[in-house]
Amino acid sequence: MDPILPKPDEPLYLAAEQQHLRPARAGTLVLVEEGLVLLEGPPRWLGERMHSARLQIGAGGCHVLEEDGWIGLMSPRGARLRVLAGRPAHENLGDLLVARLRCLRALENRLLAALAAALRLRVGERENPGGPAP
């Protein structure tokens, strides 16, 4: 468990098998940029038992929390994610949407850059099948 919470909109890095517990408000967006994250939602009563919803969120996926409470985040192989706090109801929803789209656009740009680098590598291999000349 981390003693200091990252600032809003800053990436949170989870090492393999690391667990992170934190409080979250309803409307908070969990956005996974890289890796796989196992999210354990805020506990709630279901009949006479306490139940926490559990879900897997892969790279590029997100989840919006429906209730206030403590959430658990864990990654089996390591991950980078953002936990974007829910905004007060009086805040402009257009601004919220633009902020969320900026995060997704940044993720898209990183994925495109990685794809371009991989394509350049493949083209280089085709042009020099035996490897670089001595």
C-alpha positions, 0 to 999 in steps of 0.5 A: 500500500502506498502512503502517499497518493499521486496527484490527480491526473498523474500516472500511477505505476504498479509493479508486478503483484503490487497492491494499491488501496485508496479512497475514491468518490463516485464518478472516479475514472480508472484508466489503464494505459499499459498492462492489466489491472485488477480492480476491487470496487468499494465494498457494499452489502448484498443481503447479509454479506459484504461484497466487492465487485471485481473486474479486469481492465486491460490497456486502453480500458477504463471503468467509472466507479458508481459508489464512494469507498475504498478501492483496491488496484493490483496488477499481475505483471505491472501496469501504468494507470490514471485514477481521475477523481470524480468532479463536483456536479456543478463543474462543466461536463464539457471540460471533463469530457475534454480532459478525458479525451486528452488522456485517451489521445496521449495514449493513442499517440504513444501506441502509434509511435510504438507501432511506427517504430516496429514498422521501421524495424521490419522495413529495415530487416527486409532491406538488410536480410543478412543484418548490417554490413560489416 
